[in-house]
Amino acid sequence: MFIGATAALLVAMALVLYRAFAGPTLFDRVLSANSFGTKIVLLIGLLGFLTDRPEFLDIALLYALVNFIGTIAILKFFRYRNMGLSSEEIASREDEG
Amino acid sequence: MTTSIDMVLIVDLVLLTLLCLTALAIMLVRHLFAVVALTGAFSLLSAGLLVTLDAVDVAFTEAAVGAGISTVLMLGTLALTRRREARSPKLSPIGLIIIFFTGATLIYATPDMPKFGAADSPGLVHIVPSYIEGSENDIAVPNIVTAILASYRGYDTLGEVAVIFTAGMGVIILLGRRREDEYGYSEESAAFPLRSLASDDETGKDKS
């Protein structure tokens, strides 16, 4: 069962990578970057079960947290076109928009 | 058990193939945001490979730095530049030759390396046995890794901590300026030339 799941996951990773490469719009690429991170997290969990070491699940959880930060940064970049805004500047831009 | 080992091998092969394809895609794509997304995928793939090599801590550093912090820094750079890569004039044959020569040399050197996890590899027979046998009497710490890091290699660890502390101080001095302005002691900026340089840069950016 784990072998089948791993094979399916590898195929899905290839498809997601193709979307990041070819994706016509920016949002295809944002989504593919995010879901590629999720697939790596799943792969690490599955590798733990494949090699009879299910404690890899904890490490997979840590990866999920890092992936989340990356996605937040990408979304902030699209919203404000700038990474170094203070909270006041963000508030003023929200008012303009 | 053999099937699971085979499966790990297949995972390794597929991950390496995807890694090569991602590297090619990074070279070919002109849209810079796609390049940032692909470099994130690249470092996540290499993190997956490191996990299959049982180097989970290295893999986590790779994922945190490569996919996390680098993505943020690259996007911050992208906010200041154009979105598309300029076309480079042409491929330089000298660079291609140097790259292929380096790759061939590395591949030529690989078979001489000890097998993965071999007990008689040079790194493990030199001083490690004395660490393993002596750490309980020498240091009286039950965890051998802790004993090596904190005592056998204590000065090394001290140096590493000093380097990380210096890097953190540098980042705080460069990036922490805005936060200090909010608290209202920016009058001190005359005493810190670096900081006034940074604020000149800031005004120049606002004008443009």
Interface residues (C-beta under 8 A of the other chain):
Chain A: F2 I3 T6 A7 L10 M13 A14 L17 A20 F21 G23 L26 R29 V30 S32 A33 F36 G37 I40 L43 I44 L47 L50 T51 D52 F56 I59 L62 Y63 V66 N67 I69 G70 A73 I74 F77 R81 N82 M83 G84 S86
Chain B: T3 S4 M7 V8 I10 V11 V14 L15 L18 L21 T22 A25 V29 F33 A34 A37 L38 G40 A41 L44 L45 A47 G48 V51 T52 V56 A59 F60 A63 A64 A67 G68 T71 V72 L75 G76 L78 A79 L175 R178 E182
